Amino acid sequence: MSETYELFQRGRALLAKGMASQATVSLEKARRREPDKASIRELLGIAYFRARRWMEAEAEFRAVLELSPADDYAHYALGRCLERQGRSAEANGHYKLASSLRPGSEQYASRIRDLD
């Protein structure tokens, strides 16, 4: 098993235990090793979000979208980050994109209704 994968798994385990801030340490190391891995960037974005580090989470989800522009979850998560920063109109645009990429998601659709 590669060291990057071990760092990723350690970060995932810490996040599952509710230890978001601690998870960022392993995930940041994994990101430095493989900056083009969307899975690492997404999990790091989730960890930042749960640690209430909205701007850093935003940057990670934007990086995921650079790697995979049609990633519905990344659009949704980016919307959540933007909403937390008081940027509701911009957030709503990403919720709409997420919903159009996964039309059956009530979670995505509900965020649109909440902001419109």
Backbone hydrogen bonds, N-H to C=O, Kabsch-Sander energy under -0.5 kcal/mol:
donor,donor_aa,acceptor,acceptor_aa,energy
6,E,2,S,-2.1
7,L,3,E,-2.4
8,F,4,T,-2.4
9,Q,5,Y,-2.8
10,R,6,E,-2.4
11,G,7,L,-2.5
12,R,8,F,-2.5
13,A,9,Q,-2.5
14,L,10,R,-2.4
15,L,11,G,-2.3
16,A,12,R,-2.3
17,K,13,A,-1.3
18,G,15,L,-1.7
19,M,14,L,-2.8
20,A,18,G,-0.8
23,A,19,M,-2.1
24,T,20,A,-1.6
25,V,21,S,-0.6
25,V,22,Q,-0.8
26,S,22,Q,-0.9
27,L,23,A,-2.3
28,E,24,T,-2.7
29,K,25,V,-1.6
30,A,26,S,-2.2
31,R,27,L,-2.5
32,R,28,E,-2.1
33,R,29,K,-1.5
34,E,30,A,-2.3
37,K,34,E,-1.5
38,A,36,D,-0.8
41,R,37,K,-2.1
42,E,38,A,-2.9
43,L,39,S,-2.0
44,L,40,I,-2.4
45,G,41,R,-2.3
46,I,42,E,-2.3
47,A,43,L,-2.4
48,Y,44,L,-2.8
49,F,45,G,-2.5
50,R,46,I,-2.7
51,A,47,A,-1.6
52,R,49,F,-1.8
53,R,48,Y,-3.0
54,W,52,R,-0.9
57,A,53,R,-2.3
58,E,54,W,-2.7
59,A,55,M,-2.1
60,E,56,E,-1.9
61,F,57,A,-2.5
62,R,58,E,-2.4
63,A,59,A,-1.9
64,V,60,E,-2.2
65,L,61,F,-2.0
66,E,62,R,-1.6
67,L,63,A,-1.7
68,S,64,V,-2.5
71,D,68,S,-1.8
72,D,70,A,-1.0
75,H,71,D,-1.8
76,Y,72,D,-2.3
77,A,73,Y,-3.3
78,L,74,A,-2.5
79,G,75,H,-2.3
80,R,76,Y,-2.1
81,C,77,A,-2.1
82,L,78,L,-2.6
83,E,79,G,-2.7
84,R,80,R,-2.1
85,Q,81,C,-1.0
86,G,83,E,-1.8
87,R,82,L,-2.7
88,S,86,G,-0.7
91,A,87,R,-2.3
92,N,88,S,-2.8
93,G,89,A,-1.4
94,H,90,E,-1.3
95,Y,91,A,-2.2
96,K,92,N,-2.4
97,L,93,G,-1.9
98,A,94,H,-2.7
99,S,95,Y,-2.6
100,S,96,K,-2.2
101,L,97,L,-1.9
102,R,98,A,-1.6
105,S,102,R,-1.9
106,E,104,G,-0.8
109,A,105,S,-2.0
110,S,106,E,-2.7
111,R,107,Q,-1.2
112,I,108,Y,-1.3
113,R,109,A,-2.0
114,D,110,S,-1.9
115,L,111,R,-1.3
115,L,112,I,-0.5
116,D,112,I,-2.1
